[in-house]
Amino acid sequence: MDWDELDGEEECVAVLATMIVKNNGNRKTWVHHINLNRKLYGEFHHLMPKLLEDEQRFQMYFRMNKDEFYYLLEMIGPEIEKRTTQLRESISPEQRLALCLSICF
């Protein structure tokens, strides 16, 4: 693999994939059991509905109002959307954006 031809994200994915292969050669599941229940217990699925009810808290959490959030999602959603496969359910563009914004600030 020629590391010079990869951009930052591709390099990160390649490194993580290499680590997973080396450390989990006998992995039995594609998705960790903790992540299987993320819709029931995950932060996004509990917090986001509450933030949508309170404009001030939404603004404090994401550093933008709901209209700006959904405008940004409309613009970049197709670019960050992943496909659900038989092996795993993908994370929604809304959740990806929320995660990115919450850890970036």
Secondary structure by P-SEA (a helix, b strand, c coil): cccccccaaaaaaaaaaaaaaacccccccccccccccccccccccccaaaaaacaaaaaaaccccaaaaaaaaaacccccbbbbcccbbbbcaaaaaaaaaaaac
